[in-house]
Amino acid sequence: MNVSAHFNACGLLFLTLLTSCQPDHHPSIHLAFTPQTVVIDGKRVIYYELDVVNTLGDSIVIKGLEIRNADRPLLSEAGPSLQRLSTSLALGPQDTTTFYIELVAEGDRETIQLSHRFAANALSGGDITTIKFQSDVETSVTQPVVIGAPFADGTWAAVNDPSWPRGHRRVRFAGDAKEFLPGRFAIDFIQLDSSGRYAVGDENLITNWFGYGHEVLAVADGIVIATRDDFAESPTLDKHPR
């Protein structure tokens, strides 16, 4: 059974799937961009999203996901740990869920062949059947953009986690019949002192955080096209709009 890939007019990479169901009845998988490796803390990592669309006529529940590089397993999740990576595991007909993937790439090969293997329970005429579907994609060899530091001094920690419901990678915006993820590459920085603390006194007061009011630098050359200064600032974290 062959696996192929092509780009549509919007630049989305679609992948032909291997499945235990009938060839013309299976969930579909696509990636918004081709994954590439970057070095963080001395490790080669790969961050990307997988969108799974339930193209079946009945509901499915995704039970497991395994990602492999050739014969080497990179990730194997099921149950609560799989739920942490996704927006939803239960999909009605035509529903979409997103899996937020973070992998450590071992070895020194320039490109990595990623094989994604899903297992799910599907309803078919009132019966529950197990289906399996798979997609393969090779990481990009494009060199990542190198940017400068956003601060002139101090010790800063970059924080984020794909399981945060309101994390940058999970907040989508819709417009012109399309969904956008403008915060995909956004980074939250927290300034730390020599003891690893991020605030002094009452942590609920934003002015007690070490990074509050710190000068922020441009990380690359550019042109400012718009500014706004009419966003109200909450004096405490618990009053921050949700």
C-alpha positions as CSV (number, residue, x, y, z in Angstrom):
1,M,0.0,0.0,0.0
2,N,1.5,3.3,-1.1
3,V,2.0,6.5,0.9
4,S,2.0,9.8,-0.9
5,A,1.9,13.5,-0.1
6,H,0.8,16.7,-1.9
7,F,0.2,20.3,-1.2
8,N,-3.2,22.0,-1.8
9,A,-3.7,25.7,-2.8
10,C,-3.5,26.8,0.8
11,G,-0.1,25.2,1.3
12,L,-1.4,22.5,3.6
13,L,0.5,19.2,3.4
14,F,-2.0,16.2,3.0
15,L,-0.9,12.7,3.4
16,T,-2.3,9.4,2.0
17,L,-3.0,7.0,4.8
18,L,-2.6,3.4,5.5
19,T,-5.7,2.0,7.3
20,S,-7.3,-1.2,8.3
21,C,-10.7,0.2,7.2
22,Q,-11.9,0.3,3.6
23,P,-9.5,2.4,1.5
24,D,-12.1,5.1,0.9
25,H,-13.3,5.3,4.5
26,H,-10.7,6.6,7.0
27,P,-10.0,9.7,9.1
28,S,-7.7,12.1,7.3
29,I,-4.5,13.7,8.7
30,H,-2.8,16.9,7.7
31,L,0.0,19.2,8.9
32,A,-0.1,23.0,8.5
33,F,3.7,23.0,7.9
34,T,6.5,20.5,7.4
35,P,8.2,19.8,10.7
36,Q,11.9,20.7,11.1
37,T,14.4,20.1,13.8
38,V,15.8,22.9,16.0
39,V,18.3,22.8,18.8
40,I,17.0,23.8,22.3
41,D,19.2,23.3,25.4
42,G,21.6,21.3,23.3
43,K,19.0,18.8,22.1
44,R,17.5,18.5,18.6
45,V,13.7,18.8,19.0
46,I,10.7,18.8,16.6
47,Y,7.6,20.7,17.5
48,Y,4.5,20.6,15.2
49,E,0.7,19.9,15.1
50,L,-1.3,17.1,13.6
51,D,-4.9,17.7,12.6
52,V,-7.1,14.6,12.4
53,V,-10.5,15.0,10.6
54,N,-13.1,12.3,11.1
55,T,-14.3,11.7,7.6
56,L,-16.4,8.7,8.6
57,G,-20.1,8.7,8.8
58,D,-20.1,7.8,12.5
59,S,-18.2,8.9,15.7
60,I,-14.7,7.7,16.6
61,V,-12.7,7.7,19.8
62,I,-8.9,7.9,19.3
63,K,-7.2,5.4,21.7
64,G,-3.5,5.6,20.9
65,L,-0.8,7.4,19.0
66,E,2.7,6.1,18.2
67,I,5.3,8.1,16.4
68,R,8.4,6.3,15.0
69,N,11.6,7.2,13.2
70,A,12.2,4.1,11.0
71,D,12.2,1.3,13.6
72,R,13.0,3.6,16.6
73,P,10.0,4.7,18.7
74,L,9.9,8.4,19.5
75,L,6.5,8.6,21.3
76,S,3.8,6.2,22.4
77,E,0.8,7.6,24.2
78,A,-2.7,6.4,25.3
79,G,-5.3,7.3,27.8
80,P,-4.8,10.5,29.9
81,S,-1.3,11.2,28.5
82,L,-2.8,11.1,25.0
83,Q,-5.6,13.4,26.0
84,R,-3.0,15.9,27.3
85,L,-1.6,16.3,23.7
86,S,-5.0,16.8,22.0
87,T,-8.0,19.1,22.0
88,S,-10.3,16.1,22.0
89,L,-10.2,12.3,21.5
90,A,-13.9,11.8,20.7
91,L,-14.9,13.0,17.2
92,G,-18.3,13.2,15.6
93,P,-18.6,13.0,11.8
94,Q,-16.5,15.8,10.2
95,D,-15.1,16.9,13.6
96,T,-11.4,17.9,13.8
97,T,-8.9,17.5,16.6
98,T,-5.4,18.7,16.9
99,F,-2.4,16.9,18.4
100,Y,0.4,19.1,19.7
101,I,3.6,17.1,19.2
102,E,7.0,17.7,20.9
103,L,9.8,15.2,20.1
104,V,13.4,14.8,20.9
105,A,15.3,13.7,17.7
106,E,18.1,11.3,18.4
107,G,21.1,10.8,16.0
108,D,22.6,13.3,13.6
109,R,20.8,12.6,10.3
110,E,19.9,15.8,8.5
111,T,16.3,14.6,7.9
112,I,14.1,12.4,9.9
113,Q,11.3,10.1,8.6
114,L,8.3,10.4,11.0
115,S,5.7,7.7,10.9
116,H,2.4,8.5,12.8
117,R,0.3,5.5,13.7
118,F,-3.2,6.1,15.2
119,A,-5.6,3.5,16.7
120,A,-9.3,4.4,17.3
121,N,-12.6,2.8,18.1
122,A,-15.3,3.6,15.4
123,L,-19.0,3.1,15.4
124,S,-20.3,1.2,12.3
125,G,-24.0,0.4,12.2
126,G,-24.2,0.4,16.0
127,D,-21.1,-1.8,16.4
128,I,-17.7,-0.7,17.7
129,T,-14.7,-1.7,15.5
130,T,-11.0,-0.9,15.9
131,I,-9.4,1.0,13.1
132,K,-5.8,2.0,12.4
133,F,-4.5,4.7,10.2
134,Q,-1.0,6.0,9.5
135,S,0.8,8.9,7.8
136,D,4.5,9.4,7.0
137,V,6.3,12.7,6.5
138,E,10.0,13.7,6.3
139,T,11.3,16.7,8.3
140,S,12.4,19.8,6.4
141,V,16.0,20.6,5.7
142,T,15.3,24.3,5.7
143,Q,17.5,26.1,8.2
144,P,15.5,27.8,11.0
145,V,15.5,31.5,11.3
146,V,18.0,32.7,14.0
147,I,16.8,35.7,16.0
148,G,18.4,37.8,18.7
149,A,17.7,37.9,22.4
150,P,14.7,40.0,23.4
151,F,16.4,41.3,26.6
152,A,19.8,43.0,27.2
153,D,20.4,41.4,30.5
154,G,19.1,39.2,33.3
155,T,18.2,35.5,33.6
156,W,15.0,34.5,31.8
157,A,13.1,31.2,31.5
158,A,11.0,30.4,28.4
159,V,7.9,28.6,29.5
160,N,5.1,26.8,27.6
161,D,3.4,23.4,27.5
162,P,1.1,21.9,24.8
163,S,-1.3,20.8,27.5
164,W,-2.2,24.3,28.6
165,P,-5.8,25.0,27.3
166,R,-5.1,28.7,26.8
167,G,-1.5,28.3,25.7
168,H,-0.4,30.1,22.5
169,R,-0.4,27.0,20.4
170,R,-4.0,26.2,21.3
171,V,-5.7,29.6,20.8
172,R,-7.1,29.6,17.2
173,F,-8.8,32.5,15.4
174,A,-11.2,32.3,12.6
175,G,-11.6,34.6,9.6
176,D,-12.5,34.5,5.9
177,A,-13.7,30.9,6.4
178,K,-10.2,29.8,7.7
179,E,-8.6,29.2,11.0
180,F,-5.4,30.8,12.0
181,L,-2.9,30.1,14.8
182,P,-1.1,33.5,15.2
183,G,0.6,32.5,18.5
184,R,2.2,29.2,17.2
185,F,5.7,30.6,17.6
186,A,5.0,32.9,20.6
187,I,7.2,32.6,23.7
188,D,6.5,33.5,27.3
189,F,9.6,34.7,29.2
190,I,9.8,35.0,33.0
191,Q,12.7,36.7,34.7
192,L,14.3,34.9,37.5
193,D,16.7,35.9,40.3
194,S,19.7,34.0,41.5
195,S,17.5,31.7,43.6
196,G,15.1,30.9,40.7
197,R,12.3,33.0,42.1
198,Y,10.2,35.1,39.7
199,A,8.5,37.5,42.2
200,V,9.1,38.9,45.6
201,G,6.3,39.3,48.2
202,D,2.7,38.9,47.0
203,E,2.9,37.0,43.7
204,N,-0.6,38.1,42.8
205,L,0.6,41.7,42.3
206,I,2.0,42.0,38.8
207,T,4.4,44.8,39.9
208,N,6.2,42.3,42.3
209,W,7.3,40.2,39.3
210,F,11.0,40.8,38.4
211,G,10.2,41.0,34.7
212,Y,7.6,43.7,35.1
213,G,8.5,46.9,33.3
214,H,11.7,45.4,31.8
215,E,12.8,46.9,28.5
216,V,12.1,44.6,25.5
217,L,14.3,44.6,22.5
218,A,13.5,43.9,18.8
219,V,14.9,40.4,17.9
220,A,15.4,41.3,14.2
221,D,15.2,44.3,11.9
222,G,11.7,45.3,10.9
223,I,9.1,48.0,10.4
224,V,6.4,48.8,13.0
225,I,3.2,49.0,11.1
226,A,0.7,49.6,14.0
227,T,0.7,50.2,17.7
228,R,-2.0,50.3,20.4
229,D,-1.8,51.5,24.0
230,D,-5.5,51.2,25.1
231,F,-5.4,47.8,26.7
232,A,-6.3,48.0,30.4
233,E,-3.8,46.4,32.7
234,S,-5.0,44.3,35.7
235,P,-3.1,45.1,38.9
236,T,-3.4,41.5,40.0
237,L,-3.2,38.1,38.3
238,D,-6.6,37.0,39.6
239,K,-8.3,40.0,37.9
240,H,-6.7,39.2,34.6
241,P,-9.5,38.7,31.9
242,R,-10.1,35.1,31.0
